[in-house]
Amino acid sequence: MYTIGIDFGTESGRAVVVDARDGRELATAVHPYVNGVIDQRLPGTQRTLPPDWALQDPQDYLAVLQQAVPAAVRASGVAPAEIAGIGIDFTSCTILPTTHDGTPLCLLPEWRDHPHAWVKLWKHHAAQPQADRINAVARERREPWLARYGGTYSAEWFFSKALQILEDDLPVYAAAGRMLEATDWLVWQLTGQEVRNRCTAGYKAIYWDDDYPSRDFFAALDPRFADIVETKLSYHLAQLGTSAGLLASQPAAWMGLPPGIPVAVANVDAHVTAAAVDAVVPGIFVMIMGTSTCDIVLGEELHEVPGMCGVVRDGVVPGLWAYEAGQNGVGDIFAWFTETLLPPETHAAAQAAGLTLHDYLEREASQLVPGEAGLLALDWWLGNRSTLVNTDLTGLILGLNVATTPAEIYRALIEATAFGARTIIDAFERGGVPIHTVVAAGGLPEKNALLRQIYADVIGKPLYISASAQAPALGAAIHAAVAAGLYPDIPAAAHALGQRRPDPVQPDPARHAIYNQLYAEYTTLYDYFGRGTNPVMQRLKRLRRQIKEGR
């Protein structure tokens, strides 16, 4: 039997057909989103967007079902009747307001030109003022749940974005019969049933110890917000690895599949990847690296680690505490650099060598040794997710001079993201969460050998790499196999189907020693700019926002 995993990323969605006996990926198809990340102007309107906005069009998600899934099934040679289960994963926290029947408000003519009616992508950071108030009120009230989120609730998470909708566009908020994660909305479209997952509720919507915060807490934020749980959310939360329902007729026709196939409870891209790399036991730190990085590690005990994104029991597999952390910008930083700052000479050199810009820069930067360029960067181009939890922080490169080369900057940016990853690992280990193995998955470690080596050298541990180039989609397919009853639970399916390359990237002791010195300097900058010693980044960003919004 076979299963399908569908991974909804930031720029595209991909479907993979997997042999449920051994995890072999028979075929993959990718569908780029037509509207992609909407951060300048609403499609089909003249409405421009303020700074720090990032929206998406839910029709792009449906197009993945209509295009990528049938293409993958055709390429696999598998008969549609042999598909036993379907699973999906999604970037998170990505939310949208809908009517009571699940129709996205942005697809209705009367709401089309309202930005708050559209999908808010995970990297929509314009809700930082609302997050600041959530944190201030929670600390003033001594809300016990705050420690489960590392002491700070993020602007990326559910209630920050929902509160922004309430305060900025009350008619949209009032019209929303539901507010839900895009991953749950997709399952609703597939099955015809609204079924929400415990994973995103736990990590993003403060569902802790089997309940949400009190009405009094939400009323303290805004009296109109008091009933958000009762009116916009759901207490019916399904366990991961179970079936959310059966494939309905309309989506079955889109995908060229028979109706009635079990659809797994929805999940997050990072969290399903733990199964894809067979990391469903304590102590394995998994970095899912793409435009951003999300980190997952499991533990047998509860520890409240400062600066983590969250810890949820059963958040990845039943019976274990699952810790989440991450970095807002990784691949996005490298993309910004190559798209914005490279001189014509670099473009010409790459073209002459027959290489892409990234491959050319990787080749040139590989010839440098740690510390040779005299550069040090902070990886905050999209703010800091862990351990500072502040989207108003910004990027920095120290040590530039007139002789600095593009390859030197490129390497410094990779090193900065590796230092950010080490900061997170150190925080967990100091907080009592043991880490004995580090695994990287996603397009970046798959494609970039220099990045793999720098991360191993900076962290100082062997770095295992996912054997799948589509690890989240494979993880979703593994969950589908459990939901279809082909395996008794997620660990059994992960052990049978999850894959890592057998030979890890080993750290070089000499380079690690140099990186220890650079990491100490990184930590100094991290604390100086990130912990309130000098909040110049926040002041500059506030000034920028005021000027942009005042035009």
ZISULPE-V223471 format. One record per backbone hydrogen bond with DSSP energy under -1.0 kcal/mol. NH is the residue of the N-H (numbers start at 1). CO is the residue of the C=O. E is the energy in kcal/mol with one decimal. If there is no record, write none. Layout:
<<NH & CO & E> <NH & CO & E>>
This chain:
<<2 & 82 & -1.8> <3 & 18 & -2.2> <4 & 85 & -2.2> <5 & 16 & -2.3> <6 & 87 & -2.4> <7 & 14 & -2.9> <8 & 89 & -2.2> <9 & 12 & -2.6> <13 & 31 & -2.2> <14 & 7 & -2.4> <15 & 29 & -2.7> <16 & 5 & -2.3> <17 & 27 & -2.4> <18 & 3 & -2.9> <19 & 24 & -2.8> <20 & 1 & -2.0> <23 & 19 & -2.5> <26 & 17 & -2.5> <29 & 15 & -2.2> <31 & 13 & -3.2> <33 & 11 & -2.3> <38 & 55 & -3.1> <42 & 47 & -2.6> <45 & 42 & -1.9> <49 & 40 & -2.4> <55 & 38 & -2.7> <56 & 119 & -1.6> <60 & 57 & -1.8> <62 & 58 & -1.6> <63 & 59 & -1.9> <65 & 61 & -1.2> <66 & 62 & -2.0> <67 & 63 & -2.3> <69 & 64 & -1.6> <71 & 67 & -1.5> <72 & 68 & -2.5> <73 & 69 & -2.4> <74 & 70 & -2.4> <75 & 71 & -2.3> <76 & 72 & -1.8> <77 & 73 & -1.1> <82 & 79 & -2.6> <83 & 80 & -1.7> <84 & 2 & -3.7> <86 & 262 & -2.0> <87 & 4 & -2.4> <89 & 6 & -2.2> <91 & 8 & -1.1> <95 & 120 & -1.6> <96 & 180 & -2.1> <98 & 178 & -2.7> <99 & 103 & -2.2> <102 & 99 & -1.7> <105 & 97 & -2.1> <106 & 117 & -1.1> <107 & 104 & -1.6> <108 & 105 & -1.9> <111 & 108 & -1.9> <114 & 111 & -2.0> <117 & 114 & -2.1> <118 & 115 & -1.6> <119 & 56 & -1.5> <120 & 95 & -3.0> <121 & 54 & -2.2> <124 & 121 & -2.2> <125 & 52 & -2.1> <128 & 125 & -1.0> <131 & 127 & -2.3> <132 & 128 & -2.7> <133 & 129 & -1.8> <134 & 130 & -2.4> <135 & 131 & -2.4> <136 & 132 & -2.4> <137 & 133 & -2.8> <138 & 134 & -2.3> <139 & 135 & -2.4> <140 & 136 & -2.4> <141 & 137 & -2.4> <143 & 138 & -2.8> <146 & 143 & -1.2> <148 & 145 & -1.3> <149 & 146 & -1.6> <150 & 147 & -1.4> <151 & 146 & -2.1> <152 & 149 & -1.5> <157 & 154 & -1.0> <158 & 204 & -1.0> <161 & 157 & -1.7> <162 & 158 & -2.6> <163 & 159 & -2.4> <164 & 160 & -1.6> <165 & 161 & -1.8> <166 & 162 & -2.1> <167 & 163 & -2.4> <168 & 164 & -2.5> <169 & 165 & -2.6> <173 & 169 & -1.9> <174 & 170 & -3.0> <175 & 171 & -2.0> <176 & 172 & -1.1> <177 & 98 & -1.6> <178 & 98 & -1.9> <179 & 232 & -2.2> <180 & 96 & -2.0> <182 & 94 & -3.2> <185 & 181 & -2.2> <186 & 182 & -2.3> <187 & 183 & -1.4> <188 & 184 & -2.1> <189 & 185 & -2.0> <190 & 186 & -2.0> <191 & 187 & -2.5> <192 & 188 & -2.6> <196 & 236 & -1.0> <198 & 238 & -1.9> <201 & 197 & -1.3> <202 & 198 & -2.0> <203 & 199 & -2.5> <204 & 200 & -2.4> <205 & 200 & -1.0> <207 & 201 & -2.1> <208 & 206 & -1.1> <208 & 211 & -2.4> <211 & 208 & -1.1> <218 & 214 & -1.7> <219 & 215 & -2.6> <220 & 216 & -1.8> <221 & 217 & -1.0> <222 & 218 & -1.8> <225 & 222 & -2.7> <226 & 223 & -1.2> <228 & 225 & -1.6> <231 & 227 & -2.4> <232 & 228 & -2.6> <233 & 229 & -1.0> <237 & 235 & -1.3> <238 & 196 & -3.3> <242 & 239 & -1.4> <244 & 263 & -3.4> <247 & 261 & -2.4> <248 & 190 & -3.0> <252 & 248 & -1.8> <253 & 249 & -2.2> <254 & 250 & -2.0> <255 & 251 & -2.1> <257 & 252 & -2.4> <260 & 247 & -2.6> <263 & 245 & -2.8> <264 & 86 & -3.1> <265 & 242 & -2.4> <269 & 90 & -2.2> <272 & 268 & -2.2> <273 & 269 & -1.1> <276 & 272 & -1.3> <277 & 273 & -1.7> <278 & 275 & -1.5> <279 & 274 & -3.5> <283 & 298 & -2.0> <285 & 437 & -3.2> <286 & 296 & -3.1> <287 & 439 & -3.1> <288 & 294 & -2.9> <289 & 441 & -3.2> <290 & 292 & -3.0> <293 & 327 & -2.5> <294 & 288 & -1.8> <295 & 325 & -2.9> <296 & 286 & -2.2> <297 & 323 & -1.7> <299 & 321 & -2.6> <307 & 150 & -2.5> <308 & 305 & -1.8> <309 & 324 & -2.3> <310 & 324 & -1.3> <312 & 322 & -2.1> <314 & 320 & -2.5> <315 & 312 & -1.6> <320 & 317 & -1.4> <321 & 299 & -2.4> <322 & 312 & -2.2> <323 & 297 & -3.1> <324 & 310 & -2.7> <325 & 295 & -1.8> <327 & 293 & -2.6> <330 & 291 & -2.7> <331 & 290 & -2.3> <332 & 291 & -2.0> <334 & 330 & -1.6> <335 & 331 & -2.6> <336 & 332 & -2.4> <337 & 333 & -2.2> <338 & 334 & -2.3> <339 & 335 & -2.4> <340 & 336 & -1.6> <341 & 337 & -2.0> <347 & 343 & -1.4> <348 & 344 & -2.6> <349 & 345 & -2.4> <350 & 346 & -2.4> <351 & 347 & -2.3> <352 & 348 & -2.6> <353 & 349 & -1.8> <354 & 351 & -1.0> <355 & 350 & -2.7> <360 & 356 & -2.7> <361 & 357 & -2.7> <362 & 358 & -2.5> <363 & 359 & -2.3> <364 & 360 & -2.5> <365 & 361 & -3.0> <366 & 362 & -1.8> <367 & 364 & -1.1> <368 & 365 & -1.5> <372 & 369 & -2.2> <376 & 398 & -2.0> <378 & 396 & -2.4> <380 & 378 & -1.4> <383 & 380 & -1.9> <384 & 390 & -2.6> <390 & 384 & -2.6> <393 & 390 & -1.0> <396 & 378 & -1.3> <398 & 376 & -3.6> <404 & 401 & -1.8> <409 & 405 & -2.0> <410 & 406 & -2.8> <411 & 407 & -2.3> <412 & 408 & -2.2> <413 & 409 & -2.3> <414 & 410 & -1.9> <415 & 411 & -2.8> <416 & 412 & -2.2> <417 & 413 & -1.9> <418 & 414 & -2.0> <419 & 415 & -2.7> <420 & 416 & -2.2> <421 & 417 & -1.9> <422 & 418 & -2.4> <423 & 419 & -2.4> <424 & 420 & -1.5> <425 & 421 & -2.3> <426 & 422 & -3.0> <427 & 423 & -1.9> <428 & 424 & -2.1> <429 & 425 & -2.4> <430 & 426 & -2.6> <431 & 427 & -1.8> <432 & 429 & -1.1> <433 & 428 & -2.7> <436 & 283 & -2.4> <437 & 283 & -1.8> <439 & 285 & -3.0> <440 & 464 & -2.9> <441 & 287 & -2.7> <446 & 442 & -1.4> <447 & 443 & -2.0> <448 & 444 & -2.4> <452 & 448 & -1.9> <453 & 449 & -2.2> <454 & 450 & -2.7> <455 & 451 & -2.5> <456 & 452 & -2.0> <457 & 453 & -2.8> <458 & 454 & -2.8> <459 & 455 & -2.7> <460 & 456 & -2.3> <463 & 505 & -2.6> <464 & 438 & -2.8> <466 & 440 & -2.4> <467 & 499 & -1.3> <474 & 470 & -2.6> <475 & 471 & -2.9> <476 & 472 & -2.5> <477 & 473 & -2.1> <478 & 474 & -2.1> <479 & 475 & -2.2> <480 & 476 & -2.0> <481 & 477 & -1.8> <482 & 478 & -1.6> <483 & 479 & -2.7> <484 & 480 & -1.9> <485 & 482 & -1.6> <486 & 481 & -2.4> <493 & 489 & -1.9> <494 & 490 & -2.9> <495 & 491 & -2.6> <496 & 492 & -1.5> <497 & 493 & -2.5> <498 & 494 & -2.6> <499 & 276 & -3.3> <501 & 465 & -3.3> <505 & 463 & -3.0> <512 & 508 & -2.7> <513 & 509 & -1.9> <514 & 510 & -1.6> <515 & 511 & -2.7> <516 & 512 & -1.9> <517 & 513 & -1.1> <518 & 514 & -2.0> <519 & 515 & -3.0> <520 & 516 & -1.6> <521 & 517 & -1.5> <522 & 518 & -2.6> <523 & 519 & -2.6> <524 & 520 & -1.5> <525 & 521 & -2.2> <526 & 522 & -2.9> <527 & 523 & -2.3> <528 & 524 & -2.4> <529 & 525 & -2.7> <530 & 526 & -1.6> <531 & 527 & -1.8> <534 & 528 & -1.8> <539 & 535 & -1.9> <540 & 536 & -2.6> <541 & 537 & -2.2> <542 & 538 & -2.5> <543 & 539 & -2.3> <544 & 540 & -2.4> <545 & 541 & -2.5> <546 & 542 & -2.5> <547 & 543 & -2.3> <548 & 544 & -2.7> <549 & 545 & -2.7> <550 & 546 & -1.4>>
